[in-house]
């Protein structure tokens, strides 16, 4: 299977991209948009085999992440930059007709892109585990925290009260919360791509904040709920029963997008691609085939 890597010039920076498989006139390529802000394309390598069906996969690292440039300039780390980069990448790689899949923050970026720029040539969109409103997201994270042990709840509450997110009790509590609703900390048994660094610490801290429930970064005012009615392409929303993106968060997206469909993965956390790999690929394949 052919894998091609390269860099797109973007302002004075560089955006890394990775293309798996060959172009196919019968199957539009799938553009994968990673989460964070501050993650990387790494986990999308778990889909590489899917390119054997004859569909080209395109993944990239958003500026500030992975193998792309990591600017010092804090003003770069805003949704407008990443939307502009997405627009530039489509142009640069000639993705005139394309399916898109965005996970977590990647889905938020898709919603922003679709509602504010009304792009052409989008055959279908998958929004995996993404909120339309950060306010609702943080509200739901606090509800999820309420299911943790008394000790963990107390450690998180104390960290939020003092603004000190470096204490050992808080860090252990946050790890347990993330393992329960997001994914496990990678270890030697994890798939290799998950063990690689994402290099997105700065992007994450500036754009999101210290964790999933204290959103005080540049995207903390993100709310596209009232604009979702402008989306007029086929949309599939997916989420897990045990996901940071709770069913309420997912439903608030589905309900506002005309004709949107929803697939809820049982026994899955924030990355169904990892927790329910085969089911995820099957849902993905059915969806893309319907919308070619």
MISETOR-624332 format. One record per residue (C-alpha): residue number from 1; residue in three letters; z negated, y, x negated. Coordinates in nm, 3 decimals, padded with zeros to 5 digits. Last residue first. Example, Ala and Ser with C-alpha at 12.3 -4.5 7.8 and 13.67 -1.06 7.14 Angstrom:
REM MISETOR-624332
<pt domar="2" vexba="SER" c3="-00.714" c2="-00.106" c1="-01.367"/>
<pt domar="1" vexba="ALA" c3="-00.780" c2="-00.450" c1="-01.230"/>
This chain:
REM MISETOR-624332
<pt domar="292" vexba="UNK" c3="00.284" c2="00.826" c1="02.024"/>
<pt domar="291" vexba="UNK" c3="-00.005" c2="00.881" c1="02.266"/>
<pt domar="290" vexba="UNK" c3="-00.076" c2="00.533" c1="02.396"/>
<pt domar="289" vexba="UNK" c3="-00.035" c2="00.389" c1="02.043"/>
<pt domar="288" vexba="UNK" c3="-00.287" c2="00.641" c1="01.907"/>
<pt domar="287" vexba="UNK" c3="-00.550" c2="00.550" c1="02.165"/>
<pt domar="286" vexba="UNK" c3="-00.506" c2="00.176" c1="02.138"/>
<pt domar="285" vexba="UNK" c3="-00.525" c2="00.192" c1="01.757"/>
<pt domar="284" vexba="UNK" c3="-00.837" c2="00.408" c1="01.752"/>
<pt domar="283" vexba="UNK" c3="-01.019" c2="00.191" c1="02.006"/>
<pt domar="282" vexba="UNK" c3="-00.929" c2="-00.121" c1="01.801"/>
<pt domar="281" vexba="UNK" c3="-01.028" c2="00.042" c1="01.473"/>
<pt domar="280" vexba="UNK" c3="-01.366" c2="00.146" c1="01.621"/>
<pt domar="279" vexba="UNK" c3="-01.428" c2="-00.199" c1="01.767"/>
<pt domar="278" vexba="UNK" c3="-01.366" c2="-00.353" c1="01.426"/>
<pt domar="277" vexba="UNK" c3="-01.594" c2="-00.108" c1="01.241"/>
<pt domar="276" vexba="UNK" c3="-01.891" c2="-00.097" c1="01.478"/>
<pt domar="275" vexba="UNK" c3="-02.160" c2="00.048" c1="01.248"/>
<pt domar="274" vexba="UNK" c3="-01.930" c2="00.198" c1="00.982"/>
<pt domar="273" vexba="UNK" c3="-01.646" c2="00.348" c1="01.186"/>
<pt domar="272" vexba="UNK" c3="-01.908" c2="00.402" c1="01.455"/>
<pt domar="271" vexba="UNK" c3="-02.049" c2="00.672" c1="01.227"/>
<pt domar="270" vexba="UNK" c3="-02.328" c2="00.868" c1="01.399"/>
<pt domar="269" vexba="UNK" c3="-02.520" c2="00.562" c1="01.522"/>
<pt domar="268" vexba="UNK" c3="-02.372" c2="00.265" c1="01.700"/>
<pt domar="267" vexba="UNK" c3="-02.535" c2="-00.008" c1="01.904"/>
<pt domar="266" vexba="UNK" c3="-02.305" c2="00.052" c1="02.203"/>
<pt domar="265" vexba="UNK" c3="-02.001" c2="00.268" c1="02.124"/>
<pt domar="264" vexba="UNK" c3="-01.931" c2="00.520" c1="02.403"/>
<pt domar="263" vexba="UNK" c3="-01.562" c2="00.590" c1="02.457"/>
<pt domar="262" vexba="UNK" c3="-01.476" c2="00.909" c1="02.641"/>
<pt domar="261" vexba="UNK" c3="-01.154" c2="01.043" c1="02.793"/>
<pt domar="260" vexba="UNK" c3="-01.049" c2="01.405" c1="02.826"/>
<pt domar="259" vexba="UNK" c3="-00.830" c2="01.502" c1="03.122"/>
<pt domar="258" vexba="UNK" c3="-00.909" c2="01.874" c1="03.101"/>
<pt domar="257" vexba="UNK" c3="-01.173" c2="01.939" c1="02.834"/>
<pt domar="256" vexba="UNK" c3="-01.501" c2="02.077" c1="02.972"/>
<pt domar="255" vexba="UNK" c3="-01.665" c2="01.757" c1="03.095"/>
<pt domar="254" vexba="UNK" c3="-01.580" c2="01.564" c1="02.778"/>
<pt domar="253" vexba="UNK" c3="-01.755" c2="01.814" c1="02.549"/>
<pt domar="252" vexba="UNK" c3="-02.081" c2="01.838" c1="02.747"/>
<pt domar="251" vexba="UNK" c3="-02.061" c2="01.460" c1="02.786"/>
<pt domar="250" vexba="UNK" c3="-02.072" c2="01.412" c1="02.408"/>
<pt domar="249" vexba="UNK" c3="-02.384" c2="01.627" c1="02.375"/>
<pt domar="248" vexba="UNK" c3="-02.554" c2="01.448" c1="02.666"/>
<pt domar="247" vexba="UNK" c3="-02.454" c2="01.107" c1="02.523"/>
<pt domar="246" vexba="UNK" c3="-02.635" c2="01.206" c1="02.203"/>
<pt domar="245" vexba="UNK" c3="-02.446" c2="01.322" c1="01.893"/>
<pt domar="244" vexba="UNK" c3="-02.720" c2="01.229" c1="01.648"/>
<pt domar="243" vexba="UNK" c3="-02.606" c2="00.882" c1="01.763"/>
<pt domar="242" vexba="UNK" c3="-02.798" c2="00.585" c1="01.896"/>
<pt domar="241" vexba="UNK" c3="-02.568" c2="00.517" c1="02.195"/>
<pt domar="240" vexba="UNK" c3="-02.268" c2="00.608" c1="01.981"/>
<pt domar="239" vexba="UNK" c3="-02.000" c2="00.872" c1="02.030"/>
<pt domar="238" vexba="UNK" c3="-01.630" c2="00.901" c1="02.102"/>
<pt domar="237" vexba="UNK" c3="-01.426" c2="01.177" c1="02.265"/>
<pt domar="236" vexba="UNK" c3="-01.059" c2="01.105" c1="02.329"/>
<pt domar="235" vexba="UNK" c3="-00.837" c2="01.407" c1="02.384"/>
<pt domar="234" vexba="UNK" c3="-00.475" c2="01.430" c1="02.503"/>
<pt domar="233" vexba="UNK" c3="-00.344" c2="01.785" c1="02.443"/>
<pt domar="232" vexba="UNK" c3="-00.402" c2="02.085" c1="02.670"/>
<pt domar="231" vexba="UNK" c3="-00.715" c2="02.242" c1="02.523"/>
<pt domar="230" vexba="UNK" c3="-00.770" c2="02.581" c1="02.690"/>
<pt domar="229" vexba="UNK" c3="-01.050" c2="02.439" c1="02.910"/>
<pt domar="228" vexba="UNK" c3="-01.254" c2="02.401" c1="02.589"/>
<pt domar="227" vexba="UNK" c3="-01.302" c2="02.778" c1="02.563"/>
<pt domar="226" vexba="UNK" c3="-01.635" c2="02.801" c1="02.750"/>
<pt domar="225" vexba="UNK" c3="-01.788" c2="02.526" c1="02.537"/>
<pt domar="224" vexba="UNK" c3="-01.676" c2="02.678" c1="02.205"/>
<pt domar="223" vexba="UNK" c3="-02.024" c2="02.747" c1="02.069"/>
<pt domar="222" vexba="UNK" c3="-02.096" c2="02.790" c1="01.698"/>
<pt domar="221" vexba="UNK" c3="-02.380" c2="03.037" c1="01.641"/>
<pt domar="220" vexba="UNK" c3="-02.541" c2="02.817" c1="01.373"/>
<pt domar="219" vexba="UNK" c3="-02.209" c2="02.785" c1="01.188"/>
<pt domar="218" vexba="UNK" c3="-02.307" c2="03.029" c1="00.910"/>
<pt domar="217" vexba="UNK" c3="-02.642" c2="02.858" c1="00.848"/>
<pt domar="216" vexba="UNK" c3="-02.963" c2="02.844" c1="01.051"/>
<pt domar="215" vexba="UNK" c3="-02.933" c2="02.498" c1="01.208"/>
<pt domar="214" vexba="UNK" c3="-03.280" c2="02.354" c1="01.175"/>
<pt domar="213" vexba="UNK" c3="-03.231" c2="02.022" c1="01.358"/>
<pt domar="212" vexba="UNK" c3="-02.961" c2="01.857" c1="01.146"/>
<pt domar="211" vexba="UNK" c3="-03.111" c2="01.959" c1="00.810"/>
<pt domar="210" vexba="UNK" c3="-03.158" c2="02.241" c1="00.554"/>
<pt domar="209" vexba="UNK" c3="-02.894" c2="02.475" c1="00.696"/>
<pt domar="208" vexba="UNK" c3="-02.547" c2="02.424" c1="00.838"/>
<pt domar="207" vexba="UNK" c3="-02.299" c2="02.651" c1="00.662"/>
<pt domar="206" vexba="UNK" c3="-02.493" c2="02.764" c1="00.354"/>
<pt domar="205" vexba="UNK" c3="-02.697" c2="02.446" c1="00.299"/>
<pt domar="204" vexba="UNK" c3="-02.405" c2="02.213" c1="00.371"/>
<pt domar="203" vexba="UNK" c3="-02.155" c2="02.400" c1="00.155"/>
<pt domar="202" vexba="UNK" c3="-02.405" c2="02.404" c1="-00.133"/>
<pt domar="201" vexba="UNK" c3="-02.482" c2="02.032" c1="-00.105"/>
<pt domar="200" vexba="UNK" c3="-02.115" c2="01.932" c1="-00.070"/>
<pt domar="199" vexba="UNK" c3="-02.047" c2="01.741" c1="-00.391"/>
<pt domar="198" vexba="UNK" c3="-01.970" c2="01.431" c1="-00.178"/>
<pt domar="197" vexba="UNK" c3="-02.098" c2="01.188" c1="-00.442"/>
<pt domar="196" vexba="UNK" c3="-01.962" c2="00.832" c1="-00.431"/>
<pt domar="195" vexba="UNK" c3="-02.179" c2="00.557" c1="-00.285"/>
<pt domar="194" vexba="UNK" c3="-02.010" c2="00.574" c1="00.055"/>
<pt domar="193" vexba="UNK" c3="-01.668" c2="00.503" c1="-00.102"/>
<pt domar="192" vexba="UNK" c3="-01.808" c2="00.183" c1="-00.262"/>
<pt domar="191" vexba="UNK" c3="-01.917" c2="00.014" c1="00.062"/>
<pt domar="190" vexba="UNK" c3="-02.298" c2="-00.007" c1="00.069"/>
<pt domar="189" vexba="UNK" c3="-02.473" c2="-00.299" c1="-00.101"/>
<pt domar="188" vexba="UNK" c3="-02.574" c2="-00.097" c1="-00.411"/>
<pt domar="187" vexba="UNK" c3="-02.744" c2="00.163" c1="-00.189"/>
<pt domar="186" vexba="UNK" c3="-02.621" c2="00.437" c1="00.045"/>
<pt domar="185" vexba="UNK" c3="-02.887" c2="00.610" c1="00.257"/>
<pt domar="184" vexba="UNK" c3="-02.843" c2="00.453" c1="00.596"/>
<pt domar="183" vexba="UNK" c3="-02.651" c2="00.622" c1="00.876"/>
<pt domar="182" vexba="UNK" c3="-02.698" c2="00.890" c1="01.144"/>
<pt domar="181" vexba="UNK" c3="-02.950" c2="00.821" c1="01.423"/>
<pt domar="180" vexba="UNK" c3="-03.217" c2="00.586" c1="01.285"/>
<pt domar="179" vexba="UNK" c3="-03.140" c2="00.626" c1="00.918"/>
<pt domar="178" vexba="UNK" c3="-03.128" c2="01.005" c1="00.959"/>
<pt domar="177" vexba="UNK" c3="-03.468" c2="01.012" c1="01.132"/>
<pt domar="176" vexba="UNK" c3="-03.616" c2="00.784" c1="00.865"/>
<pt domar="175" vexba="UNK" c3="-03.480" c2="01.007" c1="00.589"/>
<pt domar="174" vexba="UNK" c3="-03.613" c2="01.317" c1="00.766"/>
<pt domar="173" vexba="UNK" c3="-03.959" c2="01.161" c1="00.779"/>
<pt domar="172" vexba="UNK" c3="-03.950" c2="01.071" c1="00.407"/>
<pt domar="171" vexba="UNK" c3="-03.837" c2="01.423" c1="00.317"/>
<pt domar="170" vexba="UNK" c3="-04.105" c2="01.579" c1="00.542"/>
<pt domar="169" vexba="UNK" c3="-04.380" c2="01.369" c1="00.387"/>
<pt domar="168" vexba="UNK" c3="-04.258" c2="01.436" c1="00.030"/>
<pt domar="167" vexba="UNK" c3="-04.250" c2="01.816" c1="00.078"/>
<pt domar="166" vexba="UNK" c3="-03.917" c2="01.995" c1="00.012"/>
<pt domar="165" vexba="UNK" c3="-03.826" c2="02.144" c1="00.349"/>
<pt domar="164" vexba="UNK" c3="-04.071" c2="02.435" c1="00.341"/>
<pt domar="163" vexba="UNK" c3="-03.983" c2="02.667" c1="00.630"/>
<pt domar="162" vexba="UNK" c3="-04.354" c2="02.678" c1="00.721"/>
<pt domar="161" vexba="UNK" c3="-04.323" c2="02.592" c1="01.091"/>
<pt domar="160" vexba="UNK" c3="-04.015" c2="02.373" c1="01.051"/>
<pt domar="159" vexba="UNK" c3="-04.178" c2="02.177" c1="00.768"/>
<pt domar="158" vexba="UNK" c3="-04.497" c2="02.135" c1="00.974"/>
<pt domar="157" vexba="UNK" c3="-04.300" c2="02.013" c1="01.276"/>
<pt domar="156" vexba="UNK" c3="-04.113" c2="01.762" c1="01.058"/>
<pt domar="155" vexba="UNK" c3="-04.435" c2="01.625" c1="00.906"/>
<pt domar="154" vexba="UNK" c3="-04.603" c2="01.605" c1="01.249"/>
<pt domar="153" vexba="UNK" c3="-04.310" c2="01.417" c1="01.403"/>
<pt domar="152" vexba="UNK" c3="-04.305" c2="01.177" c1="01.108"/>
<pt domar="151" vexba="UNK" c3="-04.678" c2="01.106" c1="01.136"/>
<pt domar="150" vexba="UNK" c3="-04.662" c2="01.058" c1="01.516"/>
<pt domar="149" vexba="UNK" c3="-04.381" c2="00.808" c1="01.475"/>
<pt domar="148" vexba="UNK" c3="-04.028" c2="00.905" c1="01.582"/>
<pt domar="147" vexba="UNK" c3="-03.913" c2="00.917" c1="01.944"/>
<pt domar="146" vexba="UNK" c3="-03.981" c2="01.294" c1="01.974"/>
<pt domar="145" vexba="UNK" c3="-03.736" c2="01.351" c1="01.688"/>
<pt domar="144" vexba="UNK" c3="-03.455" c2="01.253" c1="01.926"/>
<pt domar="143" vexba="UNK" c3="-03.559" c2="01.530" c1="02.169"/>
<pt domar="142" vexba="UNK" c3="-03.567" c2="01.776" c1="01.881"/>
<pt domar="141" vexba="UNK" c3="-03.217" c2="01.668" c1="01.784"/>
<pt domar="140" vexba="UNK" c3="-03.108" c2="01.727" c1="02.146"/>
<pt domar="139" vexba="UNK" c3="-03.213" c2="02.094" c1="02.137"/>
<pt domar="138" vexba="UNK" c3="-03.048" c2="02.130" c1="01.796"/>
<pt domar="137" vexba="UNK" c3="-02.718" c2="02.001" c1="01.939"/>
<pt domar="136" vexba="UNK" c3="-02.739" c2="02.210" c1="02.256"/>
<pt domar="135" vexba="UNK" c3="-02.769" c2="02.524" c1="02.044"/>
<pt domar="134" vexba="UNK" c3="-02.495" c2="02.403" c1="01.811"/>
<pt domar="133" vexba="UNK" c3="-02.252" c2="02.400" c1="02.104"/>
<pt domar="132" vexba="UNK" c3="-01.928" c2="02.204" c1="02.140"/>
<pt domar="131" vexba="UNK" c3="-02.102" c2="01.911" c1="01.972"/>
<pt domar="130" vexba="UNK" c3="-01.924" c2="01.639" c1="01.773"/>
<pt domar="129" vexba="UNK" c3="-01.965" c2="01.261" c1="01.753"/>
<pt domar="128" vexba="UNK" c3="-01.601" c2="01.166" c1="01.707"/>
<pt domar="127" vexba="UNK" c3="-01.342" c2="01.401" c1="01.854"/>
<pt domar="126" vexba="UNK" c3="-01.008" c2="01.220" c1="01.863"/>
<pt domar="125" vexba="UNK" c3="-00.700" c2="01.434" c1="01.917"/>
<pt domar="124" vexba="UNK" c3="-00.349" c2="01.356" c1="02.036"/>
<pt domar="123" vexba="UNK" c3="00.014" c2="01.447" c1="01.976"/>
<pt domar="122" vexba="UNK" c3="-00.057" c2="01.784" c1="01.810"/>
<pt domar="121" vexba="UNK" c3="00.284" c2="01.941" c1="01.744"/>
<pt domar="120" vexba="UNK" c3="00.198" c2="02.302" c1="01.821"/>
<pt domar="119" vexba="UNK" c3="-00.133" c2="02.480" c1="01.756"/>
<pt domar="118" vexba="UNK" c3="-00.321" c2="02.683" c1="02.020"/>
<pt domar="117" vexba="UNK" c3="-00.499" c2="02.890" c1="01.751"/>
<pt domar="116" vexba="UNK" c3="-00.843" c2="02.963" c1="01.901"/>
<pt domar="115" vexba="UNK" c3="-00.902" c2="02.666" c1="02.133"/>
<pt domar="114" vexba="UNK" c3="-00.732" c2="02.394" c1="01.927"/>
<pt domar="113" vexba="UNK" c3="-00.865" c2="02.510" c1="01.588"/>
<pt domar="112" vexba="UNK" c3="-01.223" c2="02.557" c1="01.715"/>
<pt domar="111" vexba="UNK" c3="-01.216" c2="02.217" c1="01.883"/>
<pt domar="110" vexba="UNK" c3="-01.072" c2="02.057" c1="01.568"/>
<pt domar="109" vexba="UNK" c3="-01.338" c2="02.222" c1="01.349"/>
<pt domar="108" vexba="UNK" c3="-01.607" c2="02.089" c1="01.581"/>
<pt domar="107" vexba="UNK" c3="-01.450" c2="01.744" c1="01.550"/>
<pt domar="106" vexba="UNK" c3="-01.467" c2="01.769" c1="01.170"/>
<pt domar="105" vexba="UNK" c3="-01.833" c2="01.881" c1="01.201"/>
<pt domar="104" vexba="UNK" c3="-01.900" c2="01.534" c1="01.349"/>
<pt domar="103" vexba="UNK" c3="-01.584" c2="01.329" c1="01.284"/>
<pt domar="102" vexba="UNK" c3="-01.239" c2="01.477" c1="01.334"/>
<pt domar="101" vexba="UNK" c3="-00.935" c2="01.264" c1="01.421"/>
<pt domar="100" vexba="UNK" c3="-00.595" c2="01.426" c1="01.447"/>
<pt domar="99" vexba="UNK" c3="-00.255" c2="01.291" c1="01.553"/>
<pt domar="98" vexba="UNK" c3="00.042" c2="01.467" c1="01.401"/>
<pt domar="97" vexba="UNK" c3="00.390" c2="01.604" c1="01.459"/>
<pt domar="96" vexba="UNK" c3="00.488" c2="01.888" c1="01.225"/>
<pt domar="95" vexba="UNK" c3="00.272" c2="01.760" c1="00.941"/>
<pt domar="94" vexba="UNK" c3="00.488" c2="01.920" c1="00.672"/>
<pt domar="93" vexba="UNK" c3="00.232" c2="01.854" c1="00.394"/>
<pt domar="92" vexba="UNK" c3="00.197" c2="02.224" c1="00.306"/>
<pt domar="91" vexba="UNK" c3="00.221" c2="02.342" c1="00.668"/>
<pt domar="90" vexba="UNK" c3="-00.044" c2="02.100" c1="00.794"/>
<pt domar="89" vexba="UNK" c3="-00.256" c2="02.186" c1="00.490"/>
<pt domar="88" vexba="UNK" c3="-00.232" c2="02.561" c1="00.551"/>
<pt domar="87" vexba="UNK" c3="-00.349" c2="02.526" c1="00.914"/>
<pt domar="86" vexba="UNK" c3="-00.642" c2="02.308" c1="00.801"/>
<pt domar="85" vexba="UNK" c3="-00.729" c2="02.558" c1="00.528"/>
<pt domar="84" vexba="UNK" c3="-00.728" c2="02.846" c1="00.777"/>
<pt domar="83" vexba="UNK" c3="-00.962" c2="02.646" c1="01.000"/>
<pt domar="82" vexba="UNK" c3="-01.190" c2="02.577" c1="00.701"/>
<pt domar="81" vexba="UNK" c3="-01.202" c2="02.944" c1="00.607"/>
<pt domar="80" vexba="UNK" c3="-01.268" c2="03.058" c1="00.967"/>
<pt domar="79" vexba="UNK" c3="-01.551" c2="02.805" c1="01.004"/>
<pt domar="78" vexba="UNK" c3="-01.750" c2="02.975" c1="00.728"/>
<pt domar="77" vexba="UNK" c3="-01.841" c2="02.879" c1="00.371"/>
<pt domar="76" vexba="UNK" c3="-01.618" c2="03.121" c1="00.180"/>
<pt domar="75" vexba="UNK" c3="-01.875" c2="03.405" c1="00.206"/>
<pt domar="74" vexba="UNK" c3="-02.104" c2="03.209" c1="-00.026"/>
<pt domar="73" vexba="UNK" c3="-01.886" c2="03.270" c1="-00.334"/>
<pt domar="72" vexba="UNK" c3="-01.977" c2="02.997" c1="-00.584"/>
<pt domar="71" vexba="UNK" c3="-01.664" c2="02.806" c1="-00.484"/>
<pt domar="70" vexba="UNK" c3="-01.654" c2="02.424" c1="-00.510"/>
<pt domar="69" vexba="UNK" c3="-01.283" c2="02.346" c1="-00.548"/>
<pt domar="68" vexba="UNK" c3="-01.172" c2="02.019" c1="-00.388"/>
<pt domar="67" vexba="UNK" c3="-01.274" c2="01.675" c1="-00.519"/>
<pt domar="66" vexba="UNK" c3="-01.558" c2="01.632" c1="-00.271"/>
<pt domar="65" vexba="UNK" c3="-01.661" c2="01.946" c1="-00.087"/>
<pt domar="64" vexba="UNK" c3="-01.657" c2="02.327" c1="-00.110"/>
<pt domar="63" vexba="UNK" c3="-01.296" c2="02.344" c1="00.015"/>
<pt domar="62" vexba="UNK" c3="-01.251" c2="02.067" c1="00.269"/>
<pt domar="61" vexba="UNK" c3="-01.175" c2="01.731" c1="00.113"/>
<pt domar="60" vexba="UNK" c3="-00.863" c2="01.568" c1="00.250"/>
<pt domar="59" vexba="UNK" c3="-00.738" c2="01.271" c1="00.448"/>
<pt domar="58" vexba="UNK" c3="-00.390" c2="01.170" c1="00.558"/>
<pt domar="57" vexba="UNK" c3="-00.318" c2="00.829" c1="00.705"/>
<pt domar="56" vexba="UNK" c3="00.038" c2="00.699" c1="00.757"/>
<pt domar="55" vexba="UNK" c3="00.080" c2="00.453" c1="01.041"/>
<pt domar="54" vexba="UNK" c3="00.270" c2="00.134" c1="00.966"/>
<pt domar="53" vexba="UNK" c3="00.004" c2="-00.110" c1="01.086"/>
<pt domar="52" vexba="UNK" c3="-00.087" c2="-00.153" c1="00.718"/>
<pt domar="51" vexba="UNK" c3="-00.226" c2="00.204" c1="00.733"/>
<pt domar="50" vexba="UNK" c3="-00.529" c2="00.055" c1="00.912"/>
<pt domar="49" vexba="UNK" c3="-00.636" c2="-00.094" c1="00.581"/>
<pt domar="48" vexba="UNK" c3="-00.737" c2="00.253" c1="00.458"/>
<pt domar="47" vexba="UNK" c3="-00.991" c2="00.303" c1="00.742"/>
<pt domar="46" vexba="UNK" c3="-01.300" c2="00.259" c1="00.519"/>
<pt domar="45" vexba="UNK" c3="-01.138" c2="00.525" c1="00.297"/>
<pt domar="44" vexba="UNK" c3="-01.247" c2="00.763" c1="00.574"/>
<pt domar="43" vexba="UNK" c3="-01.599" c2="00.742" c1="00.431"/>
<pt domar="42" vexba="UNK" c3="-01.493" c2="00.934" c1="00.119"/>
<pt domar="41" vexba="UNK" c3="-01.316" c2="01.228" c1="00.288"/>
<pt domar="40" vexba="UNK" c3="-01.609" c2="01.455" c1="00.204"/>
<pt domar="39" vexba="UNK" c3="-01.943" c2="01.579" c1="00.344"/>
<pt domar="38" vexba="UNK" c3="-02.048" c2="01.942" c1="00.312"/>
<pt domar="37" vexba="UNK" c3="-01.997" c2="02.082" c1="00.658"/>
<pt domar="36" vexba="UNK" c3="-02.069" c2="01.810" c1="00.724"/>
<pt domar="35" vexba="UNK" c3="-01.790" c2="01.607" c1="00.876"/>
<pt domar="34" vexba="UNK" c3="-01.447" c2="01.491" c1="00.766"/>
<pt domar="33" vexba="UNK" c3="-01.108" c2="01.564" c1="00.919"/>
<pt domar="32" vexba="UNK" c3="-00.860" c2="01.276" c1="00.928"/>
<pt domar="31" vexba="UNK" c3="-00.491" c2="01.346" c1="00.991"/>
<pt domar="30" vexba="UNK" c3="-00.313" c2="01.051" c1="01.151"/>
<pt domar="29" vexba="UNK" c3="00.062" c2="01.031" c1="01.092"/>
<pt domar="28" vexba="UNK" c3="00.310" c2="01.011" c1="01.381"/>
<pt domar="27" vexba="UNK" c3="00.436" c2="00.658" c1="01.444"/>
<pt domar="26" vexba="UNK" c3="00.800" c2="00.582" c1="01.517"/>
<pt domar="25" vexba="UNK" c3="00.953" c2="00.791" c1="01.235"/>
<pt domar="24" vexba="UNK" c3="00.715" c2="00.629" c1="00.982"/>
<pt domar="23" vexba="UNK" c3="00.594" c2="00.811" c1="00.669"/>
<pt domar="22" vexba="UNK" c3="00.455" c2="00.570" c1="00.408"/>
<pt domar="21" vexba="UNK" c3="00.100" c2="00.453" c1="00.347"/>
<pt domar="20" vexba="UNK" c3="-00.222" c2="00.632" c1="00.249"/>
<pt domar="19" vexba="UNK" c3="-00.218" c2="01.005" c1="00.168"/>
<pt domar="18" vexba="UNK" c3="-00.504" c2="01.171" c1="-00.019"/>
<pt domar="17" vexba="UNK" c3="-00.571" c2="01.546" c1="-00.030"/>
<pt domar="16" vexba="UNK" c3="-00.767" c2="01.777" c1="-00.261"/>
<pt domar="15" vexba="UNK" c3="-00.778" c2="02.147" c1="-00.172"/>
<pt domar="14" vexba="UNK" c3="-00.756" c2="02.389" c1="-00.463"/>
<pt domar="13" vexba="UNK" c3="-00.891" c2="02.741" c1="-00.496"/>
<pt domar="12" vexba="UNK" c3="-00.762" c2="03.093" c1="-00.567"/>
<pt domar="11" vexba="UNK" c3="-00.636" c2="03.115" c1="-00.209"/>
<pt domar="10" vexba="UNK" c3="-00.554" c2="02.751" c1="-00.124"/>
<pt domar="9" vexba="UNK" c3="-00.330" c2="02.563" c1="-00.368"/>
<pt domar="8" vexba="UNK" c3="-00.283" c2="02.209" c1="-00.234"/>
<pt domar="7" vexba="UNK" c3="-00.393" c2="01.927" c1="-00.460"/>
<pt domar="6" vexba="UNK" c3="-00.265" c2="01.572" c1="-00.482"/>
<pt domar="5" vexba="UNK" c3="-00.321" c2="01.204" c1="-00.421"/>
<pt domar="4" vexba="UNK" c3="-00.072" c2="00.938" c1="-00.312"/>
<pt domar="3" vexba="UNK" c3="-00.170" c2="00.588" c1="-00.208"/>
<pt domar="2" vexba="UNK" c3="00.105" c2="00.332" c1="-00.144"/>
<pt domar="1" vexba="UNK" c3="00.000" c2="00.000" c1="00.000"/>
